[in-house]
Amino acid sequence: MIDTRVIRGAVLALCVSLAAGSAFAQTGTKPKFEPQSGQAGKDVVWVPTPQVLVDKMLSMAKVTPQDFVMDLGSGDGRTVISAAKLGATAMGIEYNPEMVELSKQNAEAAGVNGKATFMKADLFETDLSRATVITMFLLPQINVKLRPKILDLKPGTRIVSNSFTMEDWEADETATVTEGCTSWCNALLWIVPAKVEGTWVTTQGDLVLKQQYQMVSGTFGGKPITEGRLHGADLKFTVGGTEYTGKVSGDSIQGGRWTATKK
């Protein structure tokens, strides 16, 4: 037996298609692209980030007019536009060309097209080195695939994700928005750490460091380190009850009362 619901659905779809074609024929312009939550993309489906969470993510990253914000998988452009409204220079990376054009229209309507730009590109092939802040709403496996590239960015670069983790790279900060948000309401922030693993020479003996992302362990002058942690280029650890702090710059660490050079 033929399912009449299938026939009715097919007829309806044909009518919508014919109407759109008729409108194009009469006006010479395509109907405005309307994105649909859940629509397929290259790497993930598109689901819009609630605006309250966009605002929270940018707040956690402490976005200022001095920042260059890159949104990976920028969709309709709302995160880029919001960053531009804060005075930042912002760029969206989006594979769907219709979404790119829609984002440009939205940025122009918001009056920030001078600060907000959009590029049709593959996020895995995009140079991220200009970014001081990266925002994203991607699946954990995509985040992990991007992780080596992110960890090679300048120490102190802020990474903010809607809901999804970097697996064993623990977030430096997490937050949940409870007002005005019913789904996808969690934000996670990571600060790209400096690379410090190895042996460093100091006047107080060798500083031998092991590193797991921002967490640091090892010995200083043969004594064990506790509470070792990086916040971007800022290193902090304790030895025998004494706290040491320093700023990492390439192959040197400058502390208030000590310095170290990479062996």
C-alpha positions as CSV (number, residue, x, y, z in Angstrom):
1,M,0.0,0.0,0.0
2,I,1.3,3.5,-0.9
3,D,1.8,5.7,2.2
4,T,-0.2,8.9,1.4
5,R,1.9,10.9,3.9
6,V,5.0,10.3,1.9
7,I,3.2,11.5,-1.3
8,R,1.9,14.6,0.5
9,G,5.4,15.4,1.9
10,A,6.9,15.0,-1.6
11,V,4.2,17.3,-3.1
12,L,4.8,19.9,-0.4
13,A,8.5,19.9,-0.9
14,L,8.0,20.3,-4.7
15,C,5.6,23.2,-4.1
16,V,8.1,25.0,-1.9
17,S,10.9,24.4,-4.5
18,L,8.6,25.7,-7.3
19,A,7.6,28.7,-5.2
20,A,11.3,29.6,-4.5
21,G,12.1,29.2,-8.2
22,S,9.2,31.4,-9.1
23,A,10.3,34.1,-6.7
24,F,13.8,33.9,-8.1
25,A,12.5,34.2,-11.7
26,Q,10.3,37.2,-10.8
27,T,12.8,39.2,-8.6
28,G,16.1,38.0,-10.0
29,T,17.4,37.4,-6.4
30,K,17.7,34.2,-4.4
31,P,15.6,33.7,-1.3
32,K,17.5,34.6,1.8
33,F,19.4,31.7,3.3
34,E,17.9,30.6,6.6
35,P,20.2,28.3,8.6
36,Q,18.6,25.5,10.5
37,S,19.8,24.2,13.9
38,G,21.2,20.7,13.4
39,Q,22.1,21.2,9.7
40,A,25.0,19.2,8.5
41,G,28.5,20.7,8.2
42,K,31.9,19.5,7.2
43,D,33.0,18.3,10.7
44,V,30.0,18.9,13.0
45,V,26.4,19.9,12.7
46,W,25.6,23.5,13.3
47,V,23.8,24.4,16.5
48,P,23.7,28.1,17.5
49,T,25.4,29.0,20.8
50,P,23.0,30.9,23.1
51,Q,23.9,34.6,23.2
52,V,24.2,34.6,27.0
53,L,26.8,31.9,26.7
54,V,28.6,33.8,23.9
55,D,28.8,36.7,26.3
56,K,30.1,34.5,29.1
57,M,32.8,32.9,26.9
58,L,34.1,36.3,25.9
59,S,34.0,37.5,29.5
60,M,35.9,34.5,30.7
61,A,38.6,35.1,28.0
62,K,38.7,38.8,29.1
63,V,38.4,40.0,25.5
64,T,39.6,43.6,25.0
65,P,40.1,45.9,22.0
66,Q,43.7,44.7,21.9
67,D,42.7,41.1,21.1
68,F,42.5,39.2,17.8
69,V,39.6,36.7,18.3
70,M,39.2,33.7,16.0
71,D,36.0,31.7,16.1
72,L,36.4,28.2,14.7
73,G,33.2,27.1,12.9
74,S,31.7,30.5,13.1
75,G,28.2,29.6,11.9
76,D,26.0,32.7,11.6
77,G,28.7,34.9,13.0
78,R,27.2,35.7,16.4
79,T,30.4,35.1,18.4
80,V,32.6,37.1,16.0
81,I,30.1,40.0,16.0
82,S,29.9,40.0,19.8
83,A,33.7,40.1,20.0
84,A,33.8,43.0,17.5
85,K,31.2,44.9,19.6
86,L,33.7,44.7,22.5
87,G,36.2,46.4,20.2
88,A,38.3,43.3,19.3
89,T,39.3,42.5,15.8
90,A,37.5,39.2,15.1
91,M,37.6,36.6,12.4
92,G,35.2,33.7,11.8
93,I,36.4,30.5,10.1
94,E,33.5,28.7,8.4
95,Y,33.4,26.0,5.7
96,N,29.8,26.6,4.5
97,P,29.9,29.5,2.0
98,E,26.2,30.3,2.6
99,M,26.9,30.7,6.3
100,V,29.9,33.0,5.5
101,E,27.7,35.3,3.4
102,L,25.0,35.3,6.1
103,S,27.6,36.2,8.7
104,K,28.9,39.1,6.6
105,Q,25.3,40.4,6.2
106,N,24.7,40.1,10.0
107,A,28.0,41.9,10.7
108,E,27.0,44.7,8.4
109,A,23.6,45.0,10.0
110,A,25.3,45.1,13.4
111,G,27.6,47.9,12.3
112,V,30.8,46.0,12.9
113,N,31.8,44.8,9.4
114,G,35.0,46.9,9.8
115,K,36.0,44.8,12.9
116,A,34.4,41.4,12.0
117,T,35.6,39.4,9.0
118,F,34.7,35.9,7.8
119,M,36.6,33.4,5.8
120,K,35.5,30.3,4.0
121,A,38.2,27.8,5.1
122,D,38.9,24.5,6.7
123,L,39.7,25.0,10.4
124,F,42.4,22.3,10.3
125,E,44.3,24.1,7.5
126,T,43.9,27.6,8.9
127,D,46.8,29.6,10.5
128,L,45.8,30.3,14.0
129,S,49.0,32.1,15.0
130,R,47.5,35.6,15.0
131,A,44.9,34.7,17.6
132,T,45.1,35.9,21.2
133,V,41.7,34.3,21.8
134,I,40.1,31.3,20.1
135,T,36.4,30.4,20.6
136,M,34.8,27.2,19.4
137,F,31.8,24.9,19.7
138,L,33.2,21.7,18.4
139,L,33.1,18.0,19.4
140,P,35.7,16.6,21.8
141,Q,37.4,14.6,19.1
142,I,37.7,17.7,16.9
143,N,39.1,19.7,19.9
144,V,41.7,16.9,20.5
145,K,42.7,16.9,16.8
146,L,43.3,20.7,17.0
147,R,45.1,20.4,20.4
148,P,48.7,20.0,19.1
149,K,48.2,23.1,17.0
150,I,46.7,25.0,19.9
151,L,49.5,24.1,22.2
152,D,52.0,25.5,19.8
153,L,50.4,28.9,20.0
154,K,52.0,31.8,22.0
155,P,51.8,31.1,25.7
156,G,48.9,33.0,27.2
157,T,46.6,32.5,24.3
158,R,43.0,32.0,25.7
159,I,40.9,29.1,24.4
160,V,37.2,29.0,25.2
161,S,34.8,26.2,24.3
162,N,31.1,25.8,24.5
163,S,30.5,22.7,26.5
164,F,33.0,20.3,25.0
165,T,36.4,19.4,26.6
166,M,40.0,18.8,25.5
167,E,39.8,15.3,27.1
168,D,42.8,15.0,29.4
169,W,43.8,18.7,29.1
170,E,42.0,20.0,32.2
171,A,40.3,23.4,31.8
172,D,41.8,26.3,33.8
173,E,38.3,27.6,34.5
174,T,34.7,26.4,33.9
175,A,31.4,28.2,34.3
176,T,27.7,27.4,33.8
177,V,25.1,30.0,32.8
178,T,21.8,29.4,34.5
179,E,19.8,32.5,33.5
180,G,18.5,32.8,30.0
181,C,20.0,29.5,28.9
182,T,18.3,26.1,28.7
183,S,20.8,24.0,26.6
184,W,24.5,24.3,25.8
185,C,25.1,26.4,28.9
186,N,28.7,25.5,29.9
187,A,31.9,27.3,29.1
188,L,35.4,26.0,29.5
189,L,38.6,28.1,29.4
190,W,42.2,27.1,28.8
191,I,45.3,29.2,28.8
192,V,48.0,28.0,26.5
193,P,51.0,27.2,28.7
194,A,54.7,27.9,28.0
195,K,56.8,24.8,27.3
196,V,59.1,24.2,30.3
197,E,59.9,20.5,30.4
198,G,63.6,19.8,30.7
199,T,66.6,20.9,32.8
200,W,67.2,24.5,33.8
201,V,70.4,25.8,35.3
202,T,70.2,28.2,38.3
203,T,72.6,29.4,41.0
204,Q,70.6,27.3,43.5
205,G,71.0,24.1,41.6
206,D,69.3,22.5,38.6
207,L,65.6,22.9,38.1
208,V,64.3,19.7,36.5
209,L,60.8,20.0,35.3
210,K,58.2,17.6,33.9
211,Q,55.1,19.0,32.3
212,Q,51.6,17.8,31.7
213,Y,49.9,20.7,29.9
214,Q,49.7,23.5,32.6
215,M,50.7,21.1,35.5
216,V,54.3,21.0,36.5
217,S,56.3,18.6,38.7
218,G,60.0,17.9,39.3
219,T,62.9,18.9,41.5
220,F,64.8,22.1,42.4
221,G,68.2,21.7,43.8
222,G,67.4,18.1,44.3
223,K,64.3,18.9,46.4
224,P,60.8,17.9,45.2
225,I,58.5,20.5,43.7
226,T,54.9,20.8,44.8
227,E,52.0,22.9,43.5
228,G,53.7,23.5,40.2
229,R,51.5,25.2,37.6
230,L,51.7,27.4,34.6
231,H,49.3,30.2,33.7
232,G,50.5,31.1,30.2
233,A,54.1,32.1,30.6
234,D,53.8,32.6,34.4
235,L,55.3,29.7,36.4
236,K,54.7,29.0,40.0
237,F,55.8,26.2,42.3
238,T,56.7,25.5,45.9
239,V,59.8,23.9,47.4
240,G,60.1,23.2,51.1
241,G,57.4,25.7,51.9
242,T,59.0,28.5,49.8
243,E,57.0,29.7,46.8
244,Y,58.8,30.5,43.6
245,T,57.4,32.5,40.7
246,G,58.9,33.4,37.4
247,K,58.1,34.3,33.8
248,V,59.1,32.0,31.0
249,S,60.6,33.6,27.9
250,G,62.0,31.1,25.4
251,D,65.1,29.5,27.1
252,S,65.1,31.6,30.2
253,I,62.9,32.1,33.3
254,Q,63.1,35.4,35.2
255,G,62.0,35.3,38.8
256,G,62.1,38.0,41.5
257,R,65.1,36.5,43.3
258,W,66.2,33.8,40.9
259,T,66.8,33.2,37.2
260,A,67.1,30.0,35.2
261,T,68.5,29.1,31.8
262,K,67.5,26.0,29.7
263,K,70.3,23.5,29.6
